[in-house]
Amino acid sequence: MCSKYQGKTALITDNKTISWNGYKSLVQSNLSRLLEKGVINQNTKRAIIIAENSWELFILFSCLGSCKIAYSGIDYSMSDEKKIAAIQRSNSNLVFYSKQNEPSAIMKEQLPDVTFVPIGIISDDKFPIQTNLHEAIDNLNHKDSITSFAFSSGTTGLPKCIYRTSSFDKRRLAKLTQLYNFNCKDNFLVTLPFYHVSVTGWARLTLVNGGTVIFGNFNNVDDLRYKISNYNITTMLITPPVLKKLNKRLEEAKFKNTSVRFIMVGGKNFPATLKEQTINIFGKVVNEYYGSSETGINTLANSSDMLLHPFSSGRCMEGSKVIILDNNNIPVKNGNVGRIAVASYQNAAGYFNKKMTKVVIDNDEYILTSDYGYMDNSGYLFVVQRVVFDDNKYTTNVFQLENNLRLVKGINDAVVFQQEDNTFLIQIALEDNITNLKLSLINDLITKIIEETGIKYSIEYTKEINYSMSGKVKYAELIKEAGA
């Protein structure tokens, strides 16, 4: 890539612009530093990174990858308990951390065999390369039965550690490049933390096609708006909660799209109202995928699909099969709700800390996901709810109910949460400055909408629905609130 693109820009952050030549030089010098200082050595098993997005983080990823050391970022906003569990479950013995995420005394005490290294060791200082890097990497004699690992979101409990024994990148990147015509003129805007596996995948997709990766501040929609307008952004991956805030700001600024040609939205539930709003703002450049850390990308929908079937997550991507199963793992007929199961070359091999639920049907191995849904006769997938508890008694279309509630004027957002007793907690975020009279009217409307489903429920009003940085509802906090 470096010999092909040389001085072309590969990365842009707020404080640094890196060409392909510069990228290569930074990886070589920092890899040499890590090896000569013994940070990476023959005893290194796997690595964890606890750090915000930065150019140093990107260089570190490349250094670890060059050494064939499996690594993963983790959600730096998690509790110490979850961080410790993630490190232990992955069998990592090397942890890099940023200044803002220095490990606590408790973490160091409970992880005595782990080496903690500040990410500041990655530097753009000129470091003389005094070793043959290929030879030094070979001398590590690093062997691992896995090629990669990642984590579930941990929004319902401790994160599960997912592992794979083979890479699917080459096949998937080639297919996505063909589908969406990614090329060296693309400028990809990063709107997610790099600990999330999806954004690292889309960034790699940009780079292998010679495009440029541009870091955005996903906590600041003004920063995203500015970069879209001034950095000739052509592609981006974004979660529904961030997209919703961005759209509001773009509408206020009377934004006109002149460069963005591809938007991919991830997340279990991309609200139909948000799809329509995004297409109105950007044009028919909006796409959606359904999948998970365990199964990769499995269905795709473009803007035409969204306008035709606004509540669907699209149809199967080549190389993936999606079926719907009943409680006995028997496939159901189209239109019937059941457990979503996925067979794909992208599927994970398993979890380190627990058994992954799989089933073999017609000689294909399927992973049972945590979602319920149905397929229509045209092959479109409709996701209706996420199963938080194993003892699930209902197949209510929770996501459809959430969409219907969001249509009520005065409601900003809604989440419907199934509790262990199979009643539903419905959390509703109201728009600002709602009068008592308007609240009374809203109550009447939402009561009518909810009671049509026949579920037992309770309602809680809140200022804002709490999402993780990867765009998922923080169900664990809802569980605590329900228990309280």
N, C-alpha and C positions, 0 to 999 in steps of 0.2 A: 504493500500500500504506500509506503514511504517513497519508494523509487518511482511509483506512478504519479503521486500527487505532490511530493516534495514540499514546496513552500505554501501550498494551499492550506487554509485554516481547517483544523480538525476540531478544536475545542474553543469555546468562548465562555469565560466566566466574568463576574463583575470586576475581578482584579487581574485577569490574565487571559491573553489570547495565545493559543498554541498551534503552530503549524504541524504538518505531518513530520517534517524533519525535527522540529522541536520535541514532538511527542516521542519519537524514537530515541532521541538523545536523553530525555528525562527518564524514560524507562530504563535505558542501559545504565546510566549513572546511578540511579537510585537502586536498581537491582544489584549492582556491584557493591554499593554501600551496605545493603541489607545482608548480602552474603559475607562480605569481608568482616563485618561487625558481629557476625554469628547470630543475627536476629532470626534469619532463616537458616536452619542447619539440618543435619541428618535426623534429628529427633522431632522436627516439626511434623505434626500430624495434619491438622486442619486449622483454619484461621477464621476468626470472627472480627468484624469491624463495627465499632460503635461510634459513628461520626455523621455529621451533617454533610450535605453535598458540597464538594470542593474539587478543585483540579488535583489536589494532593490525593484525594480518595480515588479518583479515576486512575492516576498513575499507579497507586498501590494495587488496585485491582489487576492492572496489567502485569505488574511484577509477580504477583502471586500466581496468576494464570500462566506466566512464562515458566514458572517452576513446577507446573502441574499440581499445585497445592489447592485442594478444594477449599473454597472460602464462601462466606456469606455475610452480608450486613444484617443487622437486627435493628428493630425499632428502638431508637435511642430514647424515646419518651416512656418506654415500659418501666415497670417497677424493678427493683433489684431482684426480687424473687423470679420474675420472668426472664430477666437477663441471665441469671445464674442457671436457670433451667435450660435455656437455649444453648449456652456454652457447654454444659454437661451433656446434654442429649446429643450434641453434634460431635462429641469427643474431640473438641478443639483444644489445643494447648498453647495457642498464640492469639492474643487479642490486641488489636490496635484501637486506640480511642482518641477522640478530639479533646481539646482543652476544656470544652463545655461539658464533656461526658467522662471525666476522670472517674475511674471505678472507685466505689466506696470501700471503706475498711471492711465492711461485711462481705463484699464481693471477693476481695483479696483473701480474706480469712477462709471463706468457704471454697475457694479455688486455689489451693496452695501449689498445685502443679502447673498452673497457667502462667505464662510470661505475658505481662502487660507492657505494651510499647506505645508511647505517644505518636500520633500520626504526623506530628511535626518532624519526625525523622525523615519524612519525604521532603526533599528540598530542591530548589532550582540552582543551588550553589554548584559550581563546577567541581565535580568529584572525579579525580583521575581513575580511569578504568584500568586497574592493574592486574586483571585476571581474565582468562578466557571464559566468557560467560557460559558458552555451551558446555565446556568441560566442567565448570563449577556446578552447573545444574545437573549434569550427569553424575557427578561425584556425590550429590545429595542422595542418590539411589532411592529417590522417593517412590514408594509404591502404595497405592491405595485401591481398595476394591470398588470405590465409588468415583464418579467423575464430578459430581456436584451435589450440593445440598441447599435447602432453603427452609423457610418456616411458614407455617400457617399464621394467620393474622393474630391469633391469641385474643380475639375479641370476646370469646366465651370462656376462656380459661387459660391455662399455660400453653404456650405455642408448641405445636407438634413439629418435629424435625423430619422433613421430607428428603429422601435421597434418590438419586438416579445412578445407574451403573453404565449408562452410555449416553452420548450427546445426540440431541436431535437438531441442533442449531443449523447445520449445513442444509438439511432438507427443508426446514421451516423457513429459514431466511430466503432461500431460493424461491419458494412458493409465494411468500408475501411480496418479494421484489417483483415477481411476475404479475401478481394480482393488482398491485397498486403503483407499479412503475416507479419505484424508488430509484434515485440516481444521484450523481455527484453534485447536482445543483440544489439538493434539499438542505434546508436549515431546520433541524429538529429542535423544538423547544421542550426542555425538561420541566415538567410540572409535578413531579413526584419525587420523594426521597429515594435514593439509590439502594436502600435496603430492600425495596420492593422489586421482586424478580422481573415483573413485567417491564418496568422502565429500563432496566439494564438490557433486556432483550431488544427493545425498540431502539435504544442507543446503538447497540451493536449492529442492528439492521441498517441504521444510517451510516455508520462508519464503514462497513464492508462495501457499501456502494459509493464511498468517497464523499459523502455528505458531511455537514458540520453539525456538531452537537452544541447547543446553546443552553446554558443553565438559567432557569427562571426561579424566582422566589415564590413558591407555591403558597406561602403564607401572606402574600401581598399581591392582590389582584391588579393594583396600579403598576407594579413591576411587570406582570404578565402582559397587561394591555400595552405598555410602552414598548416592550420587546416585540410583540406581534406587529406593531405598527412601524417600528424603526429598525428591526433586524431582518426584515424580509423573510419572516417565518413561513415555511411551507407546510410543515407537518408537526403534529403534536399528539401525545397521549395524555388524557386527562380524566380525572374521576368526576362523577356527577356532582358532588358537593362543591368542588372547586370550580367546575364549569358553571354552575348556577350563579355563584358570586361574580365570576368573570363576566357572564352575560349581562348581569345587571349593570356593571360598570361600563361595558361596551355600549349598551343602549343609552345610558346617560350621556356618553361621549359622542353619540350619533356616529358610531364606528361604521366604516365601509371597508369590506374585505377586498384587498388587492393582491394578496400573496398566498394565503392559506388554501391549500388544495386538498389536504387530507387531515381529518381529525378522527382519532380512535378513542372511543370512550369505553373504559372498563368499569366493572361493578355489577353486582348481582341484579340491581334494579335501576335501570336508566329510565326515569319517569317519562311517560309519553308527552307530557306538557313541556318538559325540558328538551326533548328531541325536536319538537315543533319549533320552539323558541330558537334553538341553536341553528336549525336549518334556515330560519328566517333571517338570522344575523349573518351567517357565513355562506349560505347557499348549500347546494346539495353535495357537500364535501364531508358529511358526517357519517361515521361508521361505528359499529358496536361489535364487541365480541363477548361470548360467554365462555367461561373456563375458570380454572383455579390453579393454584400453585401445584396441586397434585396432578392435574390433567392437561395443563397448557392451554392453548387456544383451540376451542372445539367447534363453535358456531360463529358465523360472521353475518352481519347485516349492514347493507349500505343505506343511503338516504331514501332510495326508492322503496326498499323493503320496509323502512320505518313508516313511510307515508301510507303504504299498503296495509301493513300489520304493525301498528304503533306499540302494541304490548308484547311483541315477540322479540326474541334475542337472535333471530336469524336462522339460517340453515347450516348444515354440517360443512365444515372445512374439509378439503381433501385430506385423507389420512386419519380422520376421526369418525367414529360411529357413536350415535347417541340413541339409547333406548330408554323406555319408561317401564319400571318394574313394580309389581304389587308387593305385598308384605312377604310373599313366599318366593320372591325373586323370579316371578314369571312375567314375561312381557305382556303389557296390556294393549288394548286396541287404541288407535288414534282417537284423541279427544278425551281419553280417561286420564285422570291425574294419578301419578305414582312417583316413585323415587327415580331421580335421574341417574343413569349410569353411563359411563364413557369408556370406550375402547379407543386407544390412540397410540401411535408411535411416540407421542410426547408424554405418555403416562409415567408417573414415578414408579420406582421399584418397590417402595414401601416407606414406612416410618421407622426411625431408630428406636423410639420409645414405646411403640404400641403396634398392634397388628393393623394393617390397612385392609379394609373390607373390600374383597374382590369376589367376583363370580364369573364363571366361564359359561358362555352361551354361544352355541354354534361354533365352537372352537376359538372364539375370541374372548380374551380376558378383559373384563370390565371393572373399573373402579366405581363403587357406589359413592356418589357425592352426598353432600349434606343438604341437597336441594330437592324439592318436589316440583313437578311440572307436567306438561303434556305436549304431545306432538300433534299437529293438524295433518290433514291429508296431503298437503303440499310440502311437508317436510320442515315446517317452521316449528321451532322450539319456543314454548311459553313457560317461563319459570314463575311459579306461584308463591313459593315460600321457602325460607331456609329452615331446616330442622335443627333447633337448638338442643332439644332433648330427645333421647332415644325412644321414649315412650310417647310417640306422636299418635294422637287419636284422630286428628282432623286433617283434611286436605283442602282447607279453605284457601281461596286465592287471596292471600294476604297482600301481595304486591299490587293486585288490582284494587283492593280496598284502599291501600295507601294512595294510589293514583287518583281514585275517586274523591278521597278526602282533600287532596291537594287542589282539586278543581273548585273547592268552596272558597268564595271570595273572603279574604281575611285570614286564611290559613297559609302560612309560609312553608310548612313542611310537616310530615307525619311519618310515624313508624308504628307498625303493629307487631307486637311481640307476644309469641305464644309462651305461656308459663307452664311450669311442671304439672299443674293440676288441669292443664288444657283449657284454662280460661285465657283471655287475651288482655294484655295491657296496651292501651293505645295512647301514645304520647304525641301531643299536637303542639307545634310551635306556631304561635300567632304572629301576625304582622304587628308592627309597632302602632301604638295609639288606638287600640281597639276600645270602643266605648262599651258600657254595660249593656246598652240596647243591642248593639251589633253582636256582642258576645252571646246574648240570649238567642238571637236569630241563628248564629252559627251553631249553637248547641242543638237547636231544633233540627237543623239540616243534617248535622253529623249523626245525630241519634237515628234519624230516618235511614241514612245511608248504611250505618252499621247494623241496625236491627234487621235489615233485609237479608243479611248473611246468616242470621240465626245463631250467632256465636254469643257466648257469655263474656262480658267485657267490663273493664273499668277504664276511665279516661283520666289522663293527667296532662295539664297544660304546662308548657315550658317555654322559655325564651328561645331556645335553640336546640335542635337535635344534635347529639354529640357523635361525631364521626372520627375515625382514626385518620391518620395522614394518608393511608392507602384507600380511603373512600368507603370504609365499611362502618356500619352502625356499631357502636361500642355496646354490644349486648351484655357484657359482663357488668357494666354499670347499671343497665336496666334490671338485671337480675338482683343486684344489691338494692336498688330502689324499690323493686317489687317486694323484696323480703322485709325491707324497713316498713 
